[in-house]
Amino acid sequence: MDETVAEYIRRTVLKIPRDEIKPMLQKWGFLSEAQLETVNFHQIKENISQDVVQLCEENSTDIKQAAVLDIIYNNIYPNKRIWSVYQMSKTGEETEYFDLTDFKKKFKRRLRSALKNVTINFREYEDNAIWIRIAWGTPYKKPNQYKTSYVVYHSQTPYVFISASVLRSNLPLLCQALVVASNYHDIHEMELRSHSLNSLKDIVFKRYSQNFQTYCPRPLTERNVAPETVDLRIIQENRNEKERIRRLNQQVFGDGPQPKIEFAQYKLETMFKSDPKMHVLDKKEPFRCLVKFSSPHLLESLKSLAPAGMADAPLSPLLTCIPQKARNYFKIREKKGLLPGSFVSP
């Protein structure tokens, strides 16, 4: 077995939590149960990794087989990467039967026609997700197994989740291969990124219960109250206000937990209103700005603003529409005639 492969397997094993090493190696399937029984999984991880490498040398494991172990690790721990959502589009509405073998063949052929030094691995999962691992090389260097791109594609859907390598210059080649292999016409990034792959899937596949409000709050009416009942009425009004905020928050965000989004952005375009006498703007041009949101858990942060007293309830649609903007991205882009890569608020 090549020294490079041995070192890669050692590092991969060291990444795995101790209690998960044996189950993950069993899922890998390249080492027999009899071989795994010879490994002491209670010793330090460095020694475990060395024992695993020794067994792999007995089996003459190559880099393609070692890469499968890396796919299994990333599937179990997808939050170790940053994922971006891409949407593909067709010229017509026709649907075609998806052939996995044909998809793999076209993907490999397209990618290797542009770059020969590349390692490509596939693994299918029960939720119709195809995991693709790509290790990139150059015309003069072998693929770097430590700078890989990951693609998760759900067949029969236009959505692709990509965790790109440091080599951003290879991203166009990857997108071209995906479009050709899946028989689509075009692909665009949706400007929606997160460490939580499952949350991104919940958004694009509409698997969570966020609502979008059309309700406009009415201000509390002032009434003359007798002095002796002021305290009780204030307490009651506070309770009523908290209940109102809770109810409106539930109408906007739903009952369940929010998808975990860490970054979102869109372009805001509106008319600037000012006193004509101030001569702020001589021409009636729209006011444009780029709005960026960033948080460890963006939607949960927005959900907590009103109960914490930091914003009025219900929140502005500009704050709660981020997932909806992502889903309606292409419809808005076509209507406004905009370039891809931005959300626009009407």
KOLMIKOL-297938 format. One line per field, with one value per residue: residue in one letter; z, y, x of N, C-alpha, C, O in turn. Coordinates in pm, whole numbers, plus 50000, padded with zeros to 5 digits. Layout:
resn = a,...
nZ = Z,...
nY = Y,...
nX = X,...
caZ = Z,...
caY = Y,...
caX = X,...
cZ = Z,...
cY = Y,...
cX = X,...
oZ = Z,...
oY = Y,...
oX = X,...
//
This chain:
resn = m,d,e,t,v,a,e,y,i,r,r,t,v,l,k,i,p,r,d,e,i,k,p,m,l,q,k,w,g,f,l,s,e,a,q,l,e,t,v,n,f,h,q,i,k,e,n,i,s,q,d,v,v,q,l,c,e,e,n,s,t,d,i,k,q,a,a,v,l,d,i,i,y,n,n,i,y,p,n,k,r,i,w,s,v,y,q,m,s,k,t,g,e,e,t,e,y,f,d,l,t,d,f,k,k,k,f,k,r,r,l,r,s,a,l,k,n,v,t,i,n,f,r,e,y,e,d,n,a,i,w,i,r,i,a,w,g,t,p,y,k,k,p,n,q,y,k,t,s,y,v,v,y,h,s,q,t,p,y,v,f,i,s,a,s,v,l,r,s,n,l,p,l,l,c,q,a,l,v,v,a,s,n,y,h,d,i,h,e,m,e,l,r,s,h,s,l,n,s,l,k,d,i,v,f,k,r,y,s,q,n,f,q,t,y,c,p,r,p,l,t,e,r,n,v,a,p,e,t,v,d,l,r,i,i,q,e,n,r,n,e,k,e,r,i,r,r,l,n,q,q,v,f,g,d,g,p,q,p,k,i,e,f,a,q,y,k,l,e,t,m,f,k,s,d,p,k,m,h,v,l,d,k,k,e,p,f,r,c,l,v,k,f,s,s,p,h,l,l,e,s,l,k,s,l,a,p,a,g,m,a,d,a,p,l,s,p,l,l,t,c,i,p,q,k,a,r,n,y,f,k,i,r,e,k,k,g,l,l,p,g,s,f,v,s,p
nZ = 50000,49924,50074,50098,50094,50326,50522,50484,50559,50828,50931,50883,51051,51296,51313,51379,51648,51941,52030,51801,51611,51558,51477,51248,51086,51041,50884,50667,50555,50435,50590,50747,50994,51152,51131,51251,51510,51608,51682,51943,52066,52284,52343,52303,52049,51851,51846,51774,51515,51387,51400,51239,50994,50947,50906,50676,50499,50473,50327,50096,50045,49839,49727,49640,49780,50039,50030,50046,50316,50411,50298,50439,50696,50659,50591,50831,50998,50886,50960,50992,50775,50550,50378,50062,49875,49560,49266,48993,48656,48391,48037,47956,48087,48103,48245,48324,48333,48596,48580,48763,48704,48451,48523,48686,48497,48303,48464,48552,48302,48200,48392,48393,48135,48138,48343,48416,48640,48888,49157,49194,49381,49457,49657,49751,49938,50156,50143,49881,49827,49667,49734,49651,49622,49553,49481,49404,49154,48961,48622,48651,48901,49146,49270,49555,49849,50079,50029,49940,49748,49824,49716,49744,49604,49540,49364,49104,49185,49160,49320,49460,49693,49791,49918,49888,49792,49890,49650,49462,49195,49065,49089,48878,48689,48829,48853,48584,48522,48686,48575,48314,48369,48504,48322,48305,48231,48329,48616,48934,49215,49529,49728,49998,50284,50518,50809,50878,50708,50700,50776,50561,50369,50477,50427,50139,50057,50181,50443,50696,50944,50912,50905,50721,50786,50738,50895,51051,51329,51580,51762,52123,52285,52463,52779,53029,53360,53684,53974,54182,54054,53880,53905,53893,53638,53480,53522,53408,53144,53069,53078,52878,52660,52643,52580,52336,52184,52196,52057,51801,51731,51709,51493,51291,51294,51343,51517,51547,51573,51422,51096,51077,50989,50897,50746,50528,50250,50064,49805,49855,49724,49694,49688,49768,50009,50067,50184,49932,49940,50058,49873,49852,49675,49339,49122,49064,49167,49252,49586,49677,49846,50001,50200,50471,50669,50958,51184,51453,51465,51276,51223,51467,51627,51523,51586,51862,51910,51946,52185,52366,52384,52210,51964,51781,51769,51509,51359,51100,50759,50611,50773,50835,50600,50487,50436,50258,50056,49959,49844,49649,49484,49208,49067,49142,49043,48765,48721,48791,48625,48699,48768,48861,49207,49404,49640,49614,49752,49707
nY = 49881,50224,50486,50737,50678,50525,50718,50889,50730,50693,50955,51000,50813,50917,51145,51053,51012,50822,50621,50580,50470,50186,50113,50278,50178,49929,49997,50087,49851,49735,49598,49286,49129,48957,49066,49316,49239,49197,49438,49662,49868,50030,50148,50427,50671,50711,50471,50300,50394,50324,50045,49999,50093,49902,49672,49752,49760,49488,49422,49553,49816,50079,50428,50498,50324,50405,50662,50619,50569,50825,50955,50831,50927,51207,51205,51125,51327,51594,51860,51952,52084,52368,52434,52509,52609,52514,52564,52396,52436,52376,52395,52326,52176,51906,51580,51339,50995,50893,50770,50617,50494,50599,50867,50871,50794,51002,51220,51162,51146,51407,51565,51459,51506,51766,51782,51563,51460,51376,51252,51064,50975,50791,50750,50604,50682,50600,50799,50881,51033,51123,51105,51269,51266,51463,51480,51709,51759,51882,51957,51865,51756,51508,51426,51613,51479,51597,51831,51848,51843,51823,51691,51680,51536,51515,51292,51349,51603,51959,52054,52104,52042,52181,52150,52320,52289,52438,52519,52723,52775,52543,52509,52595,52387,52169,52238,52240,51968,51857,51967,51858,51580,51542,51620,51885,52240,52476,52621,52776,52958,52990,53171,53092,52968,52731,52550,52346,52094,51952,52146,52322,52151,52121,52374,52415,52193,52239,52144,52231,52427,52708,53003,53286,53615,53820,53995,54306,54484,54638,54942,54968,55080,55380,55428,55583,55512,55412,55530,55337,55096,55090,54950,54676,54669,54734,54513,54318,54410,54380,54102,54038,54154,54002,53755,53820,53871,53617,53468,53590,53546,53271,53243,53346,53201,52938,52619,52434,52368,52598,52591,52565,52833,53012,53218,53469,53668,53949,54174,54497,54707,55014,55306,55626,55840,56178,56522,56743,57003,56979,56891,56649,56437,56485,56340,56086,55814,55466,55355,55160,54878,54633,54374,54193,53901,53740,53481,53241,53090,53184,53213,53133,53333,53560,53487,53517,53787,53953,53838,53902,54171,54332,54399,54495,54308,54172,54062,54246,54159,54165,54054,53800,53667,53528,53238,53199,53376,53247,53018,53130,53244,53223,53285,53552,53662,53629,53785,54044,54073,54033,53967,53644,53540,53709,53827,53997,54243,54342
nX = 50084,50049,50245,50128,49853,49836,49896,49682,49461,49528,49505,49234,49110,49192,49034,48785,48554,48640,48451,48310,48470,48495,48221,48208,48410,48302,48080,48220,48333,48559,48732,48738,48520,48666,48924,48879,48832,49081,49178,49244,49022,49018,49253,49486,49403,49595,49740,49532,49480,49718,49707,49483,49577,49776,49619,49487,49699,49746,49524,49575,49472,49352,49355,49098,48933,48995,48891,48620,48574,48614,48393,48186,48241,48199,47931,47811,47898,47817,47816,48070,48153,48105,47814,47672,47384,47266,47073,46938,46820,46582,46513,46261,45955,45968,46001,46245,46344,46553,46873,47107,47353,47409,47425,47657,47850,47841,47908,48173,48302,48273,48408,48667,48743,48816,49000,49243,49381,49216,49022,48732,48452,48156,47862,47560,47263,46983,46784,46757,46976,47270,47599,47892,48235,48512,48847,49091,49341,49620,49730,49989,50021,49930,49598,49494,49419,49336,49211,48920,48614,48270,47961,47613,47349,47008,46829,46589,46525,46587,46789,47112,47365,47660,47983,48254,48599,48918,49014,48871,48865,48805,48536,48355,48401,48303,48030,47952,47984,47784,47549,47550,47550,47307,47121,47028,46988,47103,47275,47268,47392,47229,47283,47270,47389,47529,47646,47482,47363,47121,46935,46941,46834,46578,46474,46477,46332,46096,46029,45961,45779,45736,45543,45413,45350,45059,44947,44881,44987,44781,44785,44788,44495,44431,44284,44082,44155,44069,44249,44299,44297,44507,44757,44680,44566,44784,44949,44783,44770,45037,45056,44873,45001,45237,45123,45012,45242,45358,45167,45167,45431,45425,45251,45411,45658,45586,45538,45746,46109,46344,46500,46855,47025,47310,47407,47286,47189,47058,46948,46822,46581,46433,46223,46353,46229,46175,46159,46063,46165,46411,46590,46738,46755,46783,46702,46462,46555,46589,46661,46930,47066,47281,47184,47298,47291,47406,47469,47511,47277,47052,46764,46647,46752,46624,46365,46364,46372,46135,46004,46208,46188,46326,46237,45940,45633,45430,45744,45915,45846,46080,46269,46174,46139,46349,46396,46180,46247,46468,46354,46191,46368,46452,46218,46178,46414,46383,46156,46240,46453,46721,47072,47206,47247,47150,46907,46601,46406,46073
caZ = 50000,49912,50200,50099,50131,50467,50603,50473,50642,50967,50967,50884,51174,51409,51319,51428,51794,51976,52037,51669,51516,51516,51394,51118,51008,50999,50771,50556,50497,50370,50686,50794,51138,51216,51140,51349,51644,51652,51720,52076,52047,52411,52355,52252,51909,51764,51832,51696,51374,51336,51381,51122,50876,50926,50847,50540,50419,50444,50225,49980,50024,49756,49766,49616,49894,50156,50015,50089,50461,50430,50267,50553,50805,50629,50596,50971,51057,50779,51014,50992,50652,50515,50259,49983,49797,49419,49200,48849,48582,48258,47940,47953,48208,48090,48347,48267,48427,48645,48576,48844,48632,48346,48590,48725,48377,48245,48557,48544,48170,48185,48481,48353,48006,48166,48438,48427,48776,48981,49214,49209,49450,49477,49755,49757,50068,50148,50116,49741,49821,49609,49787,49558,49677,49447,49520,49286,49125,48854,48511,48684,49037,49180,49351,49697,49921,50196,49981,49860,49735,49845,49653,49782,49502,49552,49230,49075,49235,49098,49423,49484,49809,49760,50010,49793,49846,49888,49510,49407,49049,49014,49107,48748,48630,48905,48817,48448,48527,48745,48479,48205,48418,48549,48209,48325,48137,48396,48761,49000,49362,49591,49835,50125,50331,50659,50848,50896,50579,50716,50779,50422,50302,50528,50363,49996,50039,50252,50544,50829,50958,50928,50836,50684,50834,50666,51002,51093,51469,51615,51889,52240,52304,52598,52845,53165,53458,53822,54035,54264,53970,53784,53915,53842,53494,53416,53525,53311,53010,53042,53046,52746,52558,52629,52510,52196,52120,52181,51952,51671,51702,51667,51359,51196,51291,51361,51647,51552,51569,51295,51027,51120,50886,50956,50660,50419,50201,49948,49768,49883,49629,49726,49655,49880,50030,50141,50158,49807,49968,50105,49755,49878,49548,49226,49034,49132,49147,49367,49686,49675,49945,50020,50339,50508,50800,51002,51322,51470,51436,51234,51240,51610,51679,51484,51660,52002,51922,52004,52327,52447,52387,52125,51840,51789,51708,51446,51294,50960,50660,50564,50861,50842,50466,50431,50369,50146,49949,49899,49760,49537,49428,49063,49020,49161,48952,48630,48715,48800,48525,48771,48757,48971,49323,49495,49672,49600,49820,49628
caY = 50000,50347,50561,50846,50619,50487,50840,50943,50646,50723,51085,50986,50742,51008,51241,50988,50992,50687,50526,50562,50416,50050,50114,50340,50082,49824,50053,50094,49719,49685,49512,49183,49127,48889,49163,49420,49182,49200,49576,49707,50001,50102,50214,50564,50674,50699,50328,50242,50429,50245,49907,50000,50106,49773,49583,49800,49716,49347,49416,49634,49920,50191,50558,50501,50257,50492,50777,50579,50592,50970,50987,50786,51022,51335,51185,51120,51458,51695,51996,51990,52159,52474,52390,52609,52552,52548,52517,52376,52467,52318,52483,52285,52117,51761,51502,51223,50888,50911,50650,50645,50450,50698,50989,50856,50787,51136,51309,51132,51179,51553,51621,51413,51565,51896,51766,51419,51425,51398,51131,51080,50863,50804,50662,50632,50663,50560,50912,50918,51128,51074,51177,51266,51321,51495,51528,51780,51770,51976,51880,51814,51703,51414,51486,51639,51414,51678,51947,51782,51900,51729,51724,51597,51559,51432,51267,51397,51740,52048,52113,52045,52099,52170,52199,52334,52286,52568,52554,52775,52778,52418,52506,52594,52254,52083,52275,52192,51823,51830,52002,51761,51446,51538,51663,52018,52340,52581,52607,52904,52955,53056,53260,53041,52880,52691,52426,52245,52045,51914,52267,52370,52062,52153,52497,52400,52090,52284,52042,52288,52484,52853,53076,53422,53693,53932,54068,54433,54505,54761,54994,54959,55201,55439,55448,55639,55405,55461,55518,55220,54975,55107,54844,54552,54679,54729,54373,54245,54452,54316,53963,54035,54187,53885,53654,53865,53848,53473,53422,53639,53475,53137,53255,53375,53101,52803,52554,52354,52438,52661,52542,52635,52912,53095,53332,53496,53805,53983,54315,54574,54817,55086,55449,55712,55943,56294,56648,56803,57127,56949,56865,56540,56367,56558,56242,55981,55685,55377,55341,55021,54838,54490,54338,54067,53848,53639,53441,53096,53029,53309,53218,53130,53466,53648,53445,53559,53933,54009,53801,53968,54314,54403,54436,54485,54188,54073,54116,54286,54051,54170,53969,53664,53610,53475,53108,53213,53439,53145,52929,53206,53317,53231,53356,53695,53702,53639,53895,54170,54079,54052,53865,53548,53562,53812,53827,54134,54268,54437
caX = 50000,50125,50260,50030,49725,49846,49887,49546,49375,49561,49445,49088,49074,49214,48924,48663,48548,48683,48340,48252,48569,48460,48100,48233,48488,48208,48005,48315,48322,48681,48801,48647,48494,48780,49034,48844,48841,49221,49213,49204,48963,49023,49383,49485,49361,49712,49768,49422,49500,49830,49659,49394,49664,49841,49519,49462,49813,49724,49419,49618,49372,49397,49300,48954,48869,49014,48803,48486,48571,48599,48254,48104,48264,48134,47786,47771,47930,47815,47832,48211,48176,48011,47741,47600,47274,47259,46951,46951,46697,46568,46446,46121,45899,45967,46071,46311,46379,46689,46956,47226,47473,47433,47467,47797,47933,47848,47979,48316,48353,48279,48509,48800,48779,48877,49110,49267,49424,49105,48966,48587,48387,48011,47797,47417,47200,46843,46695,46780,47087,47395,47714,48004,48359,48608,48980,49141,49482,49652,49788,50122,50024,49825,49490,49518,49310,49300,49135,48817,48481,48161,47834,47499,47245,46890,46777,46453,46507,46685,46873,47242,47433,47802,48085,48366,48735,48986,49039,48747,48873,48750,48391,48284,48410,48211,47893,47929,47967,47653,47444,47553,47515,47168,47037,46971,47037,47179,47286,47297,47400,47115,47329,47220,47496,47518,47711,47378,47312,46981,46853,46929,46739,46444,46427,46449,46230,45976,46002,45943,45645,45731,45437,45451,45238,44999,44880,44941,44948,44711,44839,44701,44414,44442,44156,44089,44147,44067,44382,44319,44307,44615,44856,44624,44546,44916,44991,44703,44812,45166,45028,44808,45101,45323,45046,45000,45373,45376,45076,45215,45555,45387,45195,45518,45764,45536,45560,45867,46238,46377,46620,46975,47091,47416,47437,47193,47198,46977,46953,46702,46563,46312,46232,46392,46129,46225,46090,46114,46238,46547,46673,46831,46771,46726,46642,46386,46620,46568,46766,46974,47167,47298,47154,47361,47257,47502,47445,47524,47147,46990,46618,46615,46785,46515,46247,46374,46378,46013,45988,46310,46161,46421,46168,45796,45574,45517,45863,45901,45869,46218,46348,46121,46117,46474,46378,46090,46324,46554,46275,46137,46482,46457,46100,46204,46522,46329,46061,46312,46559,46846,47174,47195,47331,47099,46765,46552,46279,45996
cZ = 50000,50046,50211,50141,50279,50558,50599,50560,50790,51013,50973,51011,51295,51422,51385,51580,51829,51972,51900,51571,51466,51433,51255,51028,50960,50882,50646,50481,50429,50462,50740,50945,51213,51231,51245,51492,51698,51700,51860,52065,52176,52433,52296,52100,51813,51740,51752,51547,51312,51310,51258,50993,50844,50860,50702,50447,50381,50333,50098,49944,49939,49796,49743,49730,50021,50151,50059,50239,50491,50399,50383,50670,50781,50627,50739,51039,50949,50829,51025,50870,50638,50381,50192,49899,49654,49362,49051,48782,48445,48166,47933,48083,48206,48204,48282,48375,48466,48648,48647,48772,48523,48405,48626,48604,48316,48333,48548,48410,48154,48268,48435,48214,48025,48258,48464,48569,48876,49027,49243,49274,49468,49588,49765,49896,50050,50114,49975,49727,49765,49660,49690,49624,49563,49509,49396,49276,49023,48738,48546,48824,49060,49265,49498,49776,50043,50157,49883,49853,49757,49782,49704,49686,49525,49413,49222,49139,49168,49196,49445,49602,49792,49875,49931,49866,49844,49745,49443,49255,48987,49022,48974,48680,48697,48865,48675,48445,48584,48647,48367,48253,48455,48443,48237,48230,48203,48545,48820,49151,49420,49704,49970,50174,50479,50683,50856,50761,50590,50718,50639,50344,50347,50456,50218,49968,50117,50359,50684,50827,50976,50846,50803,50704,50734,50767,51036,51234,51489,51749,52002,52258,52447,52653,52983,53267,53598,53888,54111,54181,53872,53786,53856,53691,53419,53410,53418,53168,52972,53004,52908,52635,52535,52552,52362,52121,52096,52065,51813,51631,51650,51526,51254,51181,51308,51496,51658,51555,51429,51229,51066,51001,50955,50873,50554,50376,50084,49923,49794,49788,49657,49690,49781,49891,50114,50105,50031,49831,50012,49991,49782,49750,49438,49130,49117,49099,49270,49458,49696,49786,49953,50168,50368,50650,50836,51150,51334,51442,51402,51264,51386,51675,51647,51564,51804,52020,51992,52149,52418,52455,52300,51991,51862,51724,51627,51380,51150,50867,50604,50648,50856,50707,50410,50368,50248,50027,49880,49804,49636,49457,49278,49004,49030,49063,48810,48617,48712,48695,48585,48741,48873,49087,49417,49520,49664,49668,49742,49708
cY = 50124,50421,50675,50796,50582,50608,50897,50862,50676,50853,51076,50918,50834,51112,51183,50978,50845,50586,50496,50493,50277,50048,50173,50249,49966,49871,50061,49961,49663,49599,49412,49193,49060,48983,49270,49368,49184,49338,49606,49851,50082,50169,50354,50562,50660,50551,50257,50268,50348,50100,49898,50009,49974,49673,49622,49761,49569,49330,49492,49741,50033,50317,50567,50434,50341,50611,50745,50599,50740,51014,50949,50883,51153,51323,51184,51255,51566,51837,52040,52077,52273,52437,52509,52539,52604,52491,52509,52402,52403,52417,52451,52224,51965,51696,51377,51121,50902,50777,50679,50607,50551,50829,50984,50862,50926,51231,51288,51176,51330,51612,51583,51462,51700,51885,51617,51378,51461,51262,51153,50954,50894,50710,50702,50603,50645,50674,50967,51023,51059,51162,51158,51334,51341,51547,51584,51774,51881,51894,51815,51754,51608,51482,51499,51586,51493,51806,51895,51866,51789,51781,51627,51632,51461,51416,51310,51532,51829,52102,52031,52117,52073,52227,52202,52328,52426,52614,52597,52777,52651,52411,52511,52458,52158,52111,52228,52042,51785,51856,51898,51624,51434,51587,51792,52117,52441,52555,52741,52884,53037,53150,53220,52937,52849,52569,52312,52207,52012,52035,52325,52282,52093,52276,52471,52293,52120,52184,52102,52380,52634,52909,53215,53513,53796,54023,54195,54464,54637,54812,54978,55090,55249,55463,55507,55528,55466,55436,55388,55092,54982,54990,54714,54556,54674,54586,54293,54280,54389,54169,53950,54060,54070,53774,53690,53839,53699,53420,53465,53570,53334,53140,53274,53257,52957,52746,52486,52436,52491,52593,52627,52701,53001,53219,53344,53641,53825,54133,54380,54692,54885,55232,55529,55825,56056,56417,56711,56930,57103,56921,56758,56464,56447,56464,56135,55845,55597,55374,55194,54996,54686,54458,54200,54028,53739,53610,53291,53023,53144,53314,53212,53265,53564,53616,53497,53711,53991,53968,53868,54118,54396,54444,54422,54356,54230,54139,54155,54167,54051,54079,53823,53595,53542,53337,53117,53277,53337,53056,53001,53279,53333,53301,53507,53743,53720,53759,54031,54184,54098,53941,53769,53588,53668,53787,53972,54146,54370,54562
cX = 50088,50131,50159,49893,49725,49831,49747,49449,49401,49495,49292,49041,49089,49102,48800,48665,48573,48568,48281,48346,48526,48332,48123,48315,48401,48123,48093,48321,48446,48766,48700,48627,48609,48898,49005,48855,48984,49264,49160,49154,48959,49159,49375,49461,49480,49745,49659,49443,49613,49787,49569,49475,49730,49745,49489,49577,49800,49620,49454,49515,49429,49324,49150,48878,48881,48920,48661,48470,48552,48456,48163,48118,48190,47982,47735,47793,47932,47838,47977,48245,48076,47948,47672,47495,47280,47129,46974,46817,46702,46498,46298,46078,45904,46046,46128,46340,46526,46761,47087,47354,47510,47482,47615,47890,47951,47929,48130,48374,48370,48393,48650,48840,48846,48998,49132,49305,49315,49055,48818,48530,48239,47967,47651,47362,47049,46748,46713,46889,47210,47507,47831,48123,48458,48737,49047,49294,49504,49708,49922,50131,49908,49717,49529,49400,49264,49226,49030,48690,48379,48033,47729,47386,47131,46829,46630,46424,46612,46789,47001,47306,47582,47885,48215,48499,48793,49007,48909,48747,48816,48598,48315,48287,48313,48067,47859,47905,47830,47540,47436,47503,47368,47070,46962,47039,47130,47182,47328,47303,47287,47154,47271,47320,47479,47606,47610,47319,47164,46889,46835,46831,46596,46387,46387,46343,46102,45933,45991,45823,45643,45617,45486,45331,45189,44929,44955,44896,44876,44762,44738,44625,44426,44302,44179,44063,44150,44202,44404,44335,44423,44711,44805,44608,44679,44966,44917,44742,44946,45146,44967,44910,45196,45252,45030,45129,45394,45291,45124,45345,45526,45329,45305,45613,45715,45574,45696,45994,46268,46497,46741,47043,47193,47446,47329,47212,47104,46987,46818,46696,46430,46331,46263,46290,46188,46142,46147,46195,46381,46644,46779,46860,46705,46654,46570,46446,46598,46690,46803,47076,47170,47282,47214,47322,47357,47479,47472,47393,47052,46840,46576,46647,46674,46388,46247,46370,46255,45992,46090,46288,46253,46360,46018,45748,45452,45638,45833,45922,46011,46308,46303,46110,46240,46456,46287,46160,46413,46475,46222,46244,46475,46334,46122,46309,46470,46236,46132,46421,46697,46944,47160,47286,47279,46951,46719,46418,46199,45963
oZ = 50069,50123,50320,50218,50349,50660,50699,50628,50869,51121,51059,51071,51387,51532,51441,51638,51755,51916,51884,51459,51345,51327,51156,50908,50852,50790,50534,50359,50371,50418,50775,51015,51324,51334,51320,51584,51818,51753,51890,52056,52178,52532,52245,52033,51705,51628,51673,51464,51196,51210,51182,50896,50727,50770,50616,50329,50271,50254,50003,49828,49963,49887,49818,49772,50101,50255,50104,50285,50585,50467,50421,50737,50871,50657,50767,51127,50922,50751,51063,50864,50707,50283,50259,49857,49630,49403,48989,48846,48388,48211,47906,48180,48295,48252,48194,48493,48380,48712,48599,48778,48505,48348,48601,48608,48280,48284,48537,48405,48101,48220,48437,48180,47940,48251,48526,48614,48942,48949,49310,49228,49492,49611,49784,49964,49943,50060,49950,49626,49809,49633,49652,49676,49486,49581,49294,49376,49001,48754,48479,48864,49002,49326,49556,49771,50105,50245,49762,49939,49714,49791,49708,49688,49529,49352,49321,49147,49123,49158,49448,49609,49781,49923,49910,49985,49801,49719,49374,49193,48869,48967,48959,48619,48631,48845,48651,48375,48536,48636,48330,48185,48440,48468,48199,48159,48140,48596,48764,49207,49367,49771,50048,50113,50555,50590,50844,50706,50497,50667,50604,50262,50265,50429,50179,49867,50119,50365,50783,50720,51048,50731,50853,50646,50655,50728,51048,51259,51423,51841,51978,52248,52541,52583,53045,53260,53624,53863,54106,54233,53789,53681,53780,53623,53310,53308,53347,53081,52857,52912,52830,52529,52421,52469,52275,52008,51990,51986,51719,51514,51560,51447,51142,51070,51288,51579,51766,51542,51330,51298,51084,50921,51060,50923,50497,50458,50012,50010,49760,49772,49645,49664,49888,49795,50220,50008,50022,49752,50005,50010,49742,49720,49443,49065,49226,49015,49381,49414,49719,49815,49917,50251,50297,50740,50752,51231,51235,51401,51489,51325,51425,51768,51732,51603,51861,52133,52086,52231,52536,52525,52315,51913,51949,51635,51672,51350,51087,50894,50556,50600,50871,50700,50294,50253,50146,49912,49758,49695,49529,49374,49226,48903,48937,49005,48742,48514,48640,48676,48530,48694,48976,49070,49502,49434,49706,49643,49712,49656
oY = 50129,50418,50705,50863,50605,50602,50948,50920,50683,50859,51138,50960,50829,51162,51257,50940,50755,50477,50396,50461,50254,49986,50127,50244,49911,49793,50043,49958,49555,49536,49449,49258,49100,48980,49309,49444,49173,49353,49577,49944,50191,50239,50395,50464,50604,50512,50166,50179,50308,50041,49801,49940,49936,49599,49536,49733,49529,49236,49496,49754,50078,50316,50635,50482,50346,50658,50833,50642,50776,51102,51026,50916,51205,51419,51237,51294,51623,51925,52154,52136,52274,52413,52599,52424,52724,52385,52603,52390,52380,52511,52540,52220,51900,51751,51318,51154,50920,50682,50758,50680,50583,50896,51078,50927,50964,51313,51384,51236,51376,51699,51666,51460,51744,51967,51552,51270,51565,51167,51250,50842,51009,50604,50820,50511,50671,50649,51084,51094,50951,51282,51046,51445,51249,51647,51515,51783,51965,51774,51721,51706,51624,51586,51409,51644,51458,51882,51899,51949,51675,51899,51506,51744,51340,51513,51308,51571,51778,52188,51908,52240,51958,52338,52099,52358,52521,52735,52518,52780,52650,52320,52438,52416,52077,52017,52180,51994,51691,51776,51855,51560,51327,51595,51807,52084,52487,52477,52811,52803,53143,53204,53306,52831,52927,52493,52195,52279,52041,52029,52371,52333,52092,52282,52503,52301,52039,52144,52030,52409,52686,52870,53258,53491,53851,54118,54194,54469,54736,54732,54976,55198,55169,55512,55484,55458,55560,55333,55331,54991,54892,54935,54647,54456,54617,54542,54212,54193,54350,54117,53863,53997,54040,53707,53603,53792,53659,53338,53385,53539,53284,53049,53224,53218,52863,52814,52481,52559,52436,52542,52748,52635,53059,53315,53245,53727,53730,54209,54325,54766,54822,55276,55503,55899,56032,56416,56730,56963,57194,56926,56772,56430,56474,56502,56100,55771,55648,55388,55110,55081,54619,54507,54104,54112,53654,53701,53219,52907,53196,53411,53279,53306,53643,53706,53520,53760,54070,54055,53890,54187,54518,54515,54348,54302,54315,54259,54105,54083,53948,54032,53732,53477,53500,53319,53052,53240,53341,53023,52940,53365,53443,53370,53581,53851,53815,53827,54121,54292,54170,53834,53808,53659,53716,53734,54061,54067,54477,54652
oX = 50190,50035,50111,49824,49627,49762,49698,49364,49307,49436,49229,48943,49007,49077,48719,48767,48533,48584,48209,48306,48521,48331,48066,48293,48423,48096,48046,48315,48440,48862,48588,48704,48644,48966,49094,48884,49006,49374,49044,49234,48903,49178,49271,49494,49465,49775,49686,49426,49603,49827,49576,49445,49741,49784,49470,49555,49837,49627,49376,49475,49542,49241,49080,48772,48788,48875,48588,48364,48481,48403,48074,48020,48124,47912,47627,47716,48038,47876,48004,48352,47973,48018,47620,47513,47297,47082,47024,46712,46809,46432,46218,46155,45850,46145,46066,46357,46612,46714,47168,47453,47627,47568,47689,47995,48063,48007,48206,48482,48472,48466,48741,48958,48924,49089,49048,49264,49321,49046,48783,48554,48201,48026,47619,47408,46994,46641,46688,46896,47248,47510,47865,48112,48484,48736,49058,49365,49416,49732,49965,50237,49800,49744,49589,49291,49163,49184,49048,48663,48399,48001,47752,47334,47152,46783,46557,46307,46715,46869,46999,47302,47626,47859,48278,48509,48727,49016,48845,48641,48782,48537,48217,48189,48248,47989,47748,47816,47768,47447,47327,47422,47309,46950,46846,47134,47226,47102,47412,47229,47252,47065,47229,47334,47423,47637,47646,47235,47088,46776,46726,46755,46503,46267,46275,46273,46010,45817,46010,45769,45558,45595,45591,45225,45266,44860,45077,44775,44908,44781,44617,44683,44430,44213,44282,43962,44226,44264,44513,44382,44438,44745,44876,44632,44688,45019,44976,44747,44967,45209,45005,44905,45232,45312,45035,45127,45443,45337,45122,45367,45593,45354,45293,45646,45792,45633,45755,45990,46221,46585,46729,47110,47165,47505,47285,47247,47073,47029,46713,46792,46325,46443,46208,46268,46245,46066,46269,46284,46465,46766,46895,46975,46585,46557,46614,46395,46589,46804,46716,47161,47074,47358,47186,47319,47389,47470,47458,47395,46982,46794,46480,46578,46633,46314,46140,46365,46268,45963,46061,46363,46259,46423,45974,45814,45375,45636,45740,46008,46058,46411,46384,46076,46238,46498,46312,46137,46431,46523,46210,46214,46491,46346,46088,46295,46507,46237,46090,46476,46781,46906,47107,47385,47354,46879,46792,46327,46252,45897
//
